[in-house]
Amino acid sequence: MNYSKYCIASGVLFSLVALAHLLRLIYDMSVQIEGFAVPMLASWIGFVIPACLAIWAFRIVRAARNTW
């Protein structure tokens, strides 16, 4: 697997994680782990960080294609 394919796979995976957290925020779904209610702030963080990583991965792919 070359570097470009790795970045695409990483970008897609991070996009899916960000989407899952965004859907939790939109639909106001509650999550409990062993009786502990996970606060919505965790989903805001879980949305922003993977979304930034996905954008970064896709920008690397775009930059690599422009240099070839």
Phi, psi and omega in degrees: 000127180274174186298320182295316179294324177297316180294323177295314180298318178295317180298319179294316180297313178296325177296319179294320178295315179298319179297319179299317179291323178296319178296323176298319180292317182294314184269003177052050180278138177267146179230133177234136177238111182051045177085354179266123179281120180283125182289158180294335177303326178298324178285330175295315177294319179291345175269312187293312184295309178296327178296318177296319179294324177294315178299317180299315180297316181290328176291325176296317179297316180296319179294323180291323179289330179286338181273346182277000000 
